[in-house]
């Protein structure tokens, strides 16, 4: 009978989960950096995908670093 009572007590008292608190605090601190990285990454990706072979041929930088 005491085992049954212990099991019921264990079900009632759930352990404290620190993850939601941690994530909320970290999100509030770090969202500007994450948003900045996302925007910068998007801009760089769009710009890079817009470059063509013709742009590479005309680029002095590419010509200097060609192997």
C-alpha positions as a Markdown table, in Angstrom:
| # | Residue | x | y | z |
|---|---|---|---|---|
| 1 | Unk | 0.0 | 0.0 | 0.0 |
| 2 | Unk | 2.8 | 2.4 | 0.8 |
| 3 | Unk | 4.3 | 1.8 | -2.7 |
| 4 | Unk | 1.0 | 2.7 | -4.3 |
| 5 | Unk | 0.9 | 5.9 | -2.2 |
| 6 | Unk | 4.5 | 6.8 | -3.3 |
| 7 | Unk | 3.6 | 6.3 | -7.0 |
| 8 | Unk | 0.6 | 8.6 | -6.7 |
| 9 | Unk | 2.8 | 11.2 | -5.0 |
| 10 | Unk | 5.4 | 10.9 | -7.7 |
| 11 | Unk | 2.7 | 11.5 | -10.4 |
| 12 | Unk | 1.5 | 14.6 | -8.6 |
| 13 | Unk | 4.9 | 16.2 | -8.1 |
| 14 | Unk | 6.4 | 16.7 | -11.5 |
| 15 | Unk | 10.1 | 17.7 | -11.7 |
| 16 | Unk | 10.8 | 21.3 | -12.6 |
| 17 | Unk | 11.9 | 21.6 | -16.2 |
| 18 | Unk | 14.4 | 24.5 | -16.6 |
| 19 | Unk | 14.5 | 24.4 | -20.4 |
| 20 | Unk | 11.5 | 26.7 | -21.1 |
| 21 | Unk | 12.9 | 29.3 | -18.7 |
| 22 | Unk | 16.4 | 29.0 | -20.2 |
| 23 | Unk | 15.2 | 29.3 | -23.8 |
| 24 | Unk | 13.0 | 32.3 | -23.0 |
| 25 | Unk | 15.8 | 34.1 | -21.3 |
| 26 | Unk | 18.3 | 33.3 | -24.0 |
| 27 | Unk | 15.9 | 34.2 | -26.8 |
| 28 | Unk | 15.3 | 37.6 | -25.2 |
| 29 | Unk | 19.1 | 38.2 | -25.0 |
| 30 | Unk | 20.1 | 36.8 | -28.4 |
| 31 | Unk | 17.3 | 37.5 | -30.9 |
| 32 | Unk | 19.0 | 40.6 | -32.4 |
| 33 | Unk | 22.1 | 38.6 | -33.3 |
| 34 | Unk | 20.1 | 35.7 | -34.7 |
| 35 | Unk | 17.9 | 38.0 | -36.8 |
| 36 | Unk | 21.0 | 39.9 | -38.0 |
| 37 | Unk | 22.8 | 36.7 | -39.0 |
| 38 | Unk | 19.6 | 35.5 | -40.9 |
| 39 | Unk | 19.3 | 38.8 | -42.8 |
| 40 | Unk | 23.0 | 39.0 | -43.6 |
| 41 | Unk | 23.0 | 35.3 | -44.8 |
| 42 | Unk | 20.0 | 35.9 | -47.0 |
| 43 | Unk | 21.5 | 39.0 | -48.6 |
| 44 | Unk | 24.9 | 37.2 | -49.2 |
| 45 | Unk | 23.1 | 34.2 | -50.6 |
| 46 | Unk | 20.9 | 36.2 | -53.0 |
| 47 | Unk | 23.9 | 38.2 | -54.2 |
| 48 | Unk | 26.1 | 35.1 | -54.7 |
| 49 | Unk | 23.4 | 33.3 | -56.6 |
| 50 | Unk | 22.9 | 36.3 | -58.9 |
| 51 | Unk | 26.5 | 36.1 | -60.1 |
| 52 | Unk | 27.1 | 34.5 | -63.5 |
| 53 | Unk | 30.1 | 33.0 | -65.3 |
| 54 | Unk | 30.4 | 36.3 | -67.3 |
| 55 | Unk | 30.7 | 38.2 | -64.0 |
| 56 | Unk | 33.5 | 35.9 | -63.0 |
| 57 | Unk | 35.4 | 36.3 | -66.3 |
| 58 | Unk | 35.2 | 40.1 | -65.9 |
| 59 | Unk | 36.2 | 40.1 | -62.3 |
| 60 | Unk | 39.9 | 41.2 | -61.5 |
| 61 | Unk | 39.6 | 39.4 | -58.2 |
| 62 | Unk | 38.7 | 36.1 | -59.8 |
| 63 | Unk | 41.5 | 36.5 | -62.4 |
| 64 | Unk | 44.1 | 37.1 | -59.7 |
| 65 | Unk | 43.1 | 34.1 | -57.7 |
| 66 | Unk | 42.6 | 31.6 | -60.6 |
| 67 | Unk | 44.8 | 28.5 | -60.4 |
